[in-house]
Amino acid sequence: MRLGKVIGRVTLGKTAPEFDGARWLVVTPYNRGYFPDSPYPDDGRLSSDPSVVVYDNLGAGVGDTVGFIEGREAASPFSERMAIDAISGVLVDKINYHPLP
């Protein structure tokens, strides 16, 4: 699972029937420099990795922090086979980051 910030939503004109009512979010992953006490400072605060389109059924919105799962495990919650590369697994309220010296 990776953490990231929701930076946008995807609006689709047409979808497969199994995705009716689904929400799709654009998520930019965090890197270690995002956290305030990090010994790895980063001016960008977000990862330079590409953003990911994530299936969301938790109700996350722009600005929220989510934990998302990528790869084959992303389709695991569905009883039928789904073509999903990433799914949100948690909505994060607070992050406590205390790196070891």
C-alpha positions as CSV (number, residue, x, y, z in Angstrom):
1,M,0.0,0.0,0.0
2,R,1.2,3.5,-0.8
3,L,0.0,6.8,0.5
4,G,-0.9,9.7,-1.8
5,K,-2.9,12.9,-2.1
6,V,-6.0,13.2,-4.2
7,I,-5.4,15.9,-6.8
8,G,-8.4,15.5,-9.0
9,R,-11.3,13.4,-10.3
10,V,-11.8,11.7,-13.5
11,T,-15.1,12.1,-15.3
12,L,-16.0,9.4,-17.9
13,G,-18.6,9.7,-20.7
14,K,-18.9,6.0,-21.1
15,T,-17.9,3.0,-18.9
16,A,-18.4,-0.7,-18.7
17,P,-21.6,-1.6,-16.9
18,E,-19.7,-3.1,-13.9
19,F,-18.2,0.3,-13.3
20,D,-21.5,2.2,-13.1
21,G,-21.5,4.5,-10.1
22,A,-17.8,4.2,-9.5
23,R,-15.6,7.1,-8.7
24,W,-12.2,7.6,-10.2
25,L,-9.5,9.8,-8.6
26,V,-6.2,11.1,-9.7
27,V,-3.7,10.4,-6.9
28,T,-0.1,11.7,-6.6
29,P,2.0,9.4,-4.3
30,Y,3.8,10.9,-1.3
31,N,7.6,10.4,-0.9
32,R,9.6,10.5,2.3
33,G,10.3,14.2,1.9
34,Y,6.6,15.0,2.3
35,F,6.6,14.3,6.1
36,P,7.6,17.2,8.3
37,D,10.2,15.4,10.4
38,S,11.8,13.6,7.5
39,P,15.5,13.5,7.2
40,Y,15.0,13.4,3.4
41,P,13.9,17.0,2.6
42,D,12.1,17.5,-0.7
43,D,10.9,20.9,-1.9
44,G,8.2,19.3,-4.1
45,R,6.5,17.5,-1.1
46,L,4.9,15.0,-3.5
47,S,6.6,12.2,-5.4
48,S,8.0,12.7,-8.8
49,D,6.4,9.4,-9.7
50,P,3.5,9.7,-12.2
51,S,0.0,10.2,-10.8
52,V,-2.2,7.2,-10.7
53,V,-5.9,6.8,-11.5
54,V,-7.5,5.0,-8.5
55,Y,-10.9,3.4,-8.2
56,D,-12.6,4.8,-5.1
57,N,-15.6,3.5,-3.2
58,L,-14.8,5.2,0.1
59,G,-15.8,8.7,-0.8
60,A,-12.4,10.4,-0.9
61,G,-12.3,13.9,-2.3
62,V,-9.7,16.3,-3.7
63,G,-7.1,17.2,-1.0
64,D,-7.7,13.9,1.0
65,T,-4.9,11.5,1.8
66,V,-5.6,7.9,0.7
67,G,-3.8,4.6,1.0
68,F,-4.0,2.9,-2.4
69,I,-3.2,-0.6,-3.5
70,E,-1.8,-1.3,-7.0
71,G,-1.5,-4.3,-9.2
72,R,-3.4,-7.6,-9.1
73,E,-4.5,-7.1,-5.5
74,A,-6.5,-4.1,-6.6
75,A,-9.1,-6.3,-8.2
76,S,-9.4,-8.7,-5.2
77,P,-12.4,-7.1,-3.5
78,F,-14.6,-7.9,-6.6
79,S,-16.3,-11.2,-7.1
80,E,-16.0,-10.9,-10.8
81,R,-12.9,-10.1,-12.8
82,M,-12.4,-6.4,-13.1
83,A,-9.8,-4.4,-15.1
84,I,-8.5,-2.2,-12.2
85,D,-4.9,-1.2,-11.7
86,A,-5.4,0.7,-8.4
87,I,-8.0,0.9,-5.6
88,S,-8.2,3.1,-2.5
89,G,-8.1,1.0,0.6
90,V,-8.1,3.6,3.4
91,L,-8.9,7.3,4.0
92,V,-6.1,8.7,6.2
93,D,-7.0,11.1,9.0
94,K,-3.6,11.7,10.5
95,I,0.0,10.5,9.8
96,N,2.5,10.2,12.7
97,Y,6.0,10.0,11.2
98,H,8.9,9.7,13.6
99,P,12.0,8.4,11.7
100,L,14.8,6.6,13.6
101,P,18.0,8.7,13.9
